[in-house]
Amino acid sequence: MKRTVRSTAVLCIICMMCLGYVGPVFGQPDQAQWSLPDGAIARLGKGAIGNVAFSPDGNTLAVASGTGIWLYDAHTERELALLTGHALPVLCASFSPDSEMLVSISRDGSVKLWSISTRKEITTLKKYISPDRPLLFSPGRFSVSFSPDRKTLAIGSWDRTVKLWSVSKREEIGTLKGHTGYIVSLSFSPDGKMLATGSRDGTVRLWSISKGQEVEVLEGHDDWVSSVSFSPDSEMLASGSRDSTARLWSVSQRREIGKLERQAASVNSVNSVSFSPDGNILAIGSWDGAVRLWSISKGQEVEMLEGHTRSVESVSFSPDGKTLASGSLDGTVRLWSVSARQEIAIIKKHNPSITSVSFSPDGTMLASRGRDDILRLWSVSQRHRISAFEWPDFLTYSFAFSPDSKTLAGGADGINVKLWTLSTRQEIATLKFKRSEGPGGPVRSISFSSDGDTLASGNPDGTLDLWSVCRSQKTATLRRHVGRVLYISFSPDGEVLASIGSDGVKLWSVSEQKEFAAIEHDWHIYSVSFSPDGEILAGGSTDSTVRLWSVSTQAEVGVFEGHNGPVFAVSFSPDGTILSSGSLDGTVKLWSVSKRQEIATLEGHTGYVVSVSFSPDGEILASGSDDGTIMLWNLKPYTSHKHFRKTERE
């Protein structure tokens, strides 16, 4: 049962929620404009969830995310603030015992202290990660926590140690060494005497805070330990692991006293464990999307809370023990009544990592696909999500709008491509593969021809299929790449099809249904884009450059250098004067096509940029990022600049 509406004021808020303005579903009126970087006009999505944490006074819920740390009113789920400043996604946030401060750690290992009253950064402590370690290969998790007396911070570091910091002096006071893998989780005992750490080395270690040394290694897990939590009386320790178990340990006896094993084959990882304030219940967040409640006295599961559709990454009890919060890769934070064993509220829009974005040809909608393989539609004018295509047995790996914006195509599980009419959101056709035609796997790219009559699909067996949209029939198969087809794109006139496979970029004649050229390049190309006149093909390369080739001669005609990492996405503006690119370095760059030089660098994403798309009028650029957000950028300063326009005409 959802929370009861108790006043006219709340009724007004609920009505505004339905219009996409405020509350747990769509956020406050200007939420899409909070803490925007220079040049951005909106942010769609709040970023992928790192962890969730209640403040000790029970008033605030913090959600570490790809954009920063979101603070919510724990009683109404209303957004209070977005704390930004980390350059990369925030993986963990933890409150001080007095609820006055918050500490956070990001993917690059930077640690920041925040004031809850002013909602501003107090200081940045240090970056605990190798400076030459690339973003793509940074550790998946970090952990940070205050000691019960608020005097000490414990920080799990990339170098397999725990750093201890004095909160008052803002200086490092100790290092705990012993683990042979990354420190994934840590927890102070409520009495402040011990620190427990869980690592990728599969062990749980107990440390004496007063002595600053290891006192015990608890072994038993068969995979890395993702979460540790002390009981309120400091007598027990719970640990969760990727080996699908949660274990209970006696702190005084230094031995395992209970093993909570999975009851379903799908529970292939325990991501988070947390004791209730009274110590009677252990909450467990699992990869299968369920939240399980275990009775400590009975030693068995007493409830399974269902609602999440993806892995539950974090669980946290409110201080009074009445509410449990869970954060998931499905982009939601769910609040559960512990006594009633049911969901009472949902906080949405914390989308997982974005893998692709595209404007509809009429410019009214934006489509995005996330790491959860769900296809979402967004209203460009209202800045909120208007629909999601999601089925238990259907994962969308690729999508494309028809030129008239009436149809959306989605490539699914390697067996079919589905077509939907956007006016009704109903499926209208399925383009089916025969299982005998090749190996399984997803269709990773599809593209409509400019007249909308033909749909091309890049297949896992290295072939490209051409389909008649009106007849829902295959008309040709183009053979073939070595390995799966990763990306395809029609030329503006529909006469040429460009495709990317593990063996490079190929150009195909659509009318003759055969390959006529291959692009020579020593590095892997991630994506390609045709210029509006069809004469130039741009490609984003592993060597951090953007390359331009003549379609007719396949000769290289330009190179754009400036990114500090592989270029994942490229796109021409509708008039062909600007080329945009998105990179592993987290930036979007704009390039003058005629002058062959950089115009601007758009910074603001905290993750790598994997997709870029221009609005049909060329005034807005959408960029999708690993941080779980879509940024909308204002391009008017670049398209209307007199000097730039004059140069382009010349």
C-alpha positions, -999 to +999 in steps of 0.1 A: +000+000+000+013+034-009+014+062+017-019+079+025-025+114+012-033+135+042-038+171+030-050+193+002-014+205-002-002+170-008-030+165-032-018+195-052+017+180-052+005+147-065-014+165-093+018+184-102+037+151-102+014+138-129+024+167-151+061+158-145+069+186-121+076+174-086+078+144-063+093+110-064+085+104-100+095+134-120+111+158-095+108+194-087+101+221-114+138+228-120+153+194-111+165+190-147+184+223-144+200+216-110+238+221-110+242+221-147+276+226-163+282+256-186+265+252-219+239+226-208+202+234-207+189+202-191+199+169-176+177+139-182+181+113-155+197+115-121+226+091-127+233+054-120+229+045-083+260+038-062+246+033-027+218+046-005+221+057+031+198+071+058+211+099+080+213+089+117+186+114+126+162+097+101+154+129+082+175+126+050+182+099+025+214+101+004+218+085-029+253+083-044+249+085-082+265+092-115+258+129-112+267+135-076+249+129-043+211+134-043+196+143-009+159+134-004+135+142+025+132+107+040+096+113+050+082+127+017+109+115-009+111+151-021+145+162-037+163+185-013+197+190-031+222+177-056+258+178-043+281+180-073+319+184-075+333+150-081+347+146-116+335+110-119+304+090-107+300+088-069+301+052-057+295+056-020+282+082+005+280+080+043+267+103+070+285+113+101+270+100+134+255+135+142+240+138+107+259+171+101+283+159+075+284+135+046+315+119+031+316+106-005+340+088-027+340+087-065+352+064-092+385+082-095+391+077-057+385+113-047+371+118-012+350+148-003+334+161+029+300+179+027+280+201+051+244+189+053+231+223+066+247+244+039+247+216+013+282+227+002+316+210+000+338+214+030+370+200+016+385+174-007+408+150+011+427+131-015+425+109-046+431+073-038+437+059-072+467+058-095+468+090-116+476+071-147+448+046-142+422+051-170+386+057-162+374+026-181+394+003-159+389+020-125+377-003-097+340-010-096+335+000-060+350+019-032+338+023+004+341+051+030+327+055+065+328+077+097+338+061+130+310+063+156+327+092+175+331+111+142+368+116+147+380+092+121+373+084+085+381+050+070+386+049+032+390+017+011+417+024-013+426+012-048+460+000-035+444-027-014+448-008+019+425+012+042+434+048+049+425+063+082+419+101+083+415+126+112+383+144+105+393+175+125+429+178+112+420+167+077+451+146+075+459+109+071+468+092+104+472+056+095+472+028+069+459-007+073+476-033+052+469-069+046+443-074+018+456-087-015+426-074-035+407-041-038+388-030-006+352-032-017+334-026+016+341-016+052+322-009+084+330+004+119+316-016+149+290+005+168+313+005+198+341+020+177+366-006+187+369-024+154+368-020+117+357-048+093+367-048+057+356-070+027+378-074-003+381-089-038+405-113-023+375-131-008+384-125+029+368-104+057+394-088+080+390-074+114+411-045+125+418-029+160+412+008+157+433+016+189+462-005+178+459+002+141+465-034+132+448-066+119+434-089+145+418-116+124+412-129+089+378-145+084+379-170+055+351-189+040+337-170+010+346-183-024+344-150-042+350-113-034+332-099-004+309-071-015+294-059+018+300-061+056+278-049+084+281-051+122+251-059+144+240-030+167+257-047+198+289-052+179+288-090+187+281-102+151+293-093+117+274-101+085+292-104+051+277-107+016+296-121-013+295-128-050+296-165-041+258-161-035+260-164+003+257-141+033+276-153+063+273-145+100+305-143+121+310-141+159+332-111+165+345-123+199+351-159+188+364-149+154+345-177+136+316-183+113+283-190+131+258-190+103+256-193+065+226-179+046+227-197+013+208-188-018+174-205-023+173-198-060+198-203-088+193-167-100+208-153-067+243-153-081+256-124-060+248-109-027+257-072-031+246-056+002+239-066+037+225-045+066+214-052+101+181-036+114+186-012+144+173-038+168+196-065+154+168-089+147+167-088+109+194-088+082+184-073+049+201-087+018+202-071-016+209-095-044+217-097-081+183-112-089+165-079-080+151-092-047+155-078-012+155-107+013+148-103+051+165-129+073+155-135+109+187-137+130+171-158+158+154-182+134+183-183+110+161-183+080+145-161+054+112-146+066+103-124+036+113-116+000+105-081-011+099-080-049+096-050-072+131-042-085+137-055-120+175-054-119+203-061-094+199-045-059+232-028-052+225-013-017+202-016+013+199+006+043+175+007+073+161+039+087+173+047+123+139+037+138+140+004+118+105+010+103+117+016+068+142-001+045+156+016+014+170-003-015+189+010-046+189-009-078+204-010-113+168-006-125+172+031-118+149+032-087+152+036-050+124+018-033+112+023+003+097-007+021+077-009+053+096-034+075+065-044+095+041-047+066+067-062+044+056-041+014+067-012-008+055+022+003+073+046-021+095+047-052+121+073-062+127+071-099+149+085-127+182+071-114+189+055-148+217+031-153+246+039-176+234+052-210+246+034-241+229+053-269+207+084-275+189+097-306+165+125-314+134+116-333+134+132-368+106+156-358+126+167-327+098+162-302+113+130-285+146+116-275+151+079-272+178+063-250+190+028-242+206+020-208+229-007-196+197-024-183+187-028-220+155-009-215+145+016-242+132+049-228+114+078-246+118+114-233+099+146-241+124+171-253+102+201-244+090+189-209+124+173-200+110+141-186+105+104-195+072+097-212+075+060-219+096+029-215+097-003-236+103-031-212+093-068-211+107-096-190+117-116-220+127-087-243+159-067-240+166-038-265+201-037-277+196-012-305+169+012-318+161+036-347+134+061-355+117+060-389+122+092-409+086+103-403+089+097-365+059+075-365+077+042-360+104+030-336+124-001-344+142-021-317+167-049-321+163-075-294+178-109-286+193-119-319+160-136-330+140-106-341+136-068-346+104-053-333+085-023-348+063-001-327+040+028-336+049+058-315+014+072-313+000+042-295+032+026-282+019-007-297+039-033-314+030-035-351+054-060-366+082-084-358+110-090-383+120-126-374+153-144-379+155-180-386+176-198-359+194-217-386+208-186-402+236-180-377+247-179-341+227-163-314+234-130-298+219-095-300+213-073-330+236-044-319+227-019-346+197-011-369+192+018-393+163+031-415+169+043-450+160+079-457+127+071-473+118+048-445+111+018-468+141-002-458+155-012-425+190-026-421+201-048-392+237-058-382+237-094-371+258-114-347+270-138-375+287-109-394+259-104-420+237-074-427+200-079-435+178-056-455+141-056-447+111-042-464+093-023-436+058-023-452+059-060-459+080-070-428+101-092-450+138-097-456+148-086-491+186-092-490+215-104-469+249-088-473+279-111-465+299-106-445+321-093-416+344-115-397+326-116-363+295-097-352+284-065-368+287-037-342+274-006-360+256+003-392+244+036-408+227+045-441+240+074-462+215+103-465+204+092-500+201+055-489+224+043-516+253+034-493+254+014-461+284+017-437+291-011-412+316-017-385+328-052-374+359-065-357+375-065-391+370-028-397+346-005-416+330-017-449+309+003-474+281-015-492+261-006-523+224-010-514+212-013-550+238-038-560+237-055-526+274-060-523+305-045-506+323-020-528+350-007-504+367-010-471+381+019-450+418+015-442+426+024-406+451+007-381+429+013-351+394+001-342+365+024-352+336+026-327+310+045-347+306+063-380+284+091-393+277+104-429+278+141-436+244+154-448+256+155-484+268+119-482+304+128-493+322+124-460+322+096-435+334+104-400+346+078-375+355+077-339+387+058-332+405+040-304+435+062-310+416+092-295+411+108-329+381+115-352+388+106-388+372+119-420+371+098-452+359+105-487+330+081-494+338+080-531+376+074-528+379+061-492+409+085-489+414+101-455+406+138-458+409+150-422+419+142-387+406+158-355+429+155-325+422+167-289+404+139-270+423+122-242+408+088-248+390+066-274+362+083-293+330+063-289+305+085-308+304+109-337+276+128-354+272+156-380+250+186-375+220+188-399+237+214-420+270+196-420+290+225-406+297+209-372+308+175-362+304+164-326+322+136-308+320+119-274+349+102-257+362+080-229+377+113-214+341+123-205+340+153-229+319+163-259+338+182-286+325+203-314+346+206-346+344+229-376+342+206-406+355+231-431+383+245-410+392+211-396+396+225-361+380+223-326+353+248-319+344+239-283+347+213-255+316+206-235+324+193-200+299+181-174+295+144-176+312+124-149+314+092-170+326+085-205+304+098-234+291+070-255+265+087-278+258+121-293+228+132-314+218+166-329+182+179-328+168+183-363+171+221-361+208+218-350+202+239-319+205+212-293+230+184-289+221+154-267+249+133-252+245+100-234+270+089-208+282+060-186+272+083-156+236+074-163+225+108-176+216+125-209+228+161-212+211+185-235+235+212-247+227+247-262+244+250-296+231+285-305+263+302-294+282+282-320+256+280-348+248+317-347+283+331-342+288+356-370+325+348-375+319+311-375+291+313-400+311+335-423+340+312-421+318+282-430+304+300-461+339+308-473 
